[in-house]
Amino acid sequence: MNRSLLFIPSNTPAMLQNADVFSADAVIFDLEDAVFLSEKDAARQLLKSYLEHFKLKNIEVIVRINAIDTRLGLDDLSLIVSDHIDTIMLPKANLETLKHLDQHLEKIEKKKKLLKKIGMIPIIEKAQSLIEINQIAACKRVTGLLLGAEDLATDLEIERTSLGMEILLARSMVVLAAKAHGLEAIDTPFTQTQDSEGLKSDASFAKSLGMTGKACIHPNQIEIVNTIFSPSESEISHAQKILLAYEQSKHDQKGAFSVDGKMIDKPIIERAQKTIEKAKKWQIL
């Protein structure tokens, strides 16, 4: 599970070389929006060379390709798909284009004799995608759902605001579908890269809805996002108290127990266990 996913333009050598020093849990090498049409071929070749010569450790390697129903997208797949990457991110995804991507990946994996299955993260940025969200989440290769609020707002003909109430339903639908299928629920990027307080507020609200992480479009957003989507000291302390009491109740053969005056049941114990697992994964504990 990733807290922060950093978009990196694939046509920028300096950014590519620093991909593993930004402290993001995942990097998204972008071949789509960040690259001008005239630079697509060069960006694709540059990314291929980079991935072949630089091995990224403990970071999920994701590539956002161009639309799968275009020559650009097919060329991206043909050149980029290898054991050096983990996941393909598909823009403006819907159920039909995801199925096409799955078919193309299957063929490439067999042709290149890859050692692993490549995952898929659809970007939910069309009204149609939201209508199909549960079916999209059920696709076998999908590992997470990313909300793309800017393009969604355009499709819905609404204005994006700093408060974000206009995307509340979309955020909730992404969370519900992701949780129902055991996927990452990745929040839309916060576009004001110099507004740290706005980012904190936006990310905190997204987390409160159930989002598991957030896409970043600038390295200066990573620390804030990582902090917000990590368990806090108080959350860790409370989880430890619950699990300690749980172990004691088993030792004493008591079926029910309370912590701080509140009765503890199975869902609360499972939540505490997940909190400790996250703390250990991200070396907070």
Number of C-alpha atoms within 10 A of each C-alpha: 16 21 24 27 28 25 24 24 22 28 23 14 15 10 17 19 11 10 23 18 9 17 16 25 20 22 24 24 26 23 26 22 12 18 19 12 12 8 13 20 16 13 25 24 15 16 22 18 12 16 17 11 9 13 13 14 8 10 17 18 21 24 28 27 24 24 19 21 11 9 10 19 18 17 16 24 20 14 13 20 20 21 16 19 19 17 22 25 24 24 24 21 23 23 20 10 17 22 16 13 22 18 11 15 21 14 11 17 17 10 9 12 11 15 10 12 15 21 18 25 26 27 24 28 25 22 18 15 19 22 13 15 22 18 13 24 25 17 15 11 19 23 21 26 25 27 26 23 23 18 18 23 18 14 13 12 9 12 11 16 10 13 12 14 11 16 21 13 11 20 26 16 18 27 25 20 23 27 17 12 15 13 21 25 30 30 28 25 24 22 14 13 15 11 11 14 10 16 20 17 14 21 26 17 16 25 20 11 14 19 27 23 26 30 27 24 20 17 18 13 25 22 13 17 23 21 15 21 21 22 21 14 12 9 15 21 14 16 22 16 14 22 18 12 17 22 11 13 15 12 9 9 9 10 9 11 16 13 14 9 7 8 10 16 13 9 9 14 16 12 13 21 17 14 21 19 15 18 18 11 12 14 8 13 12
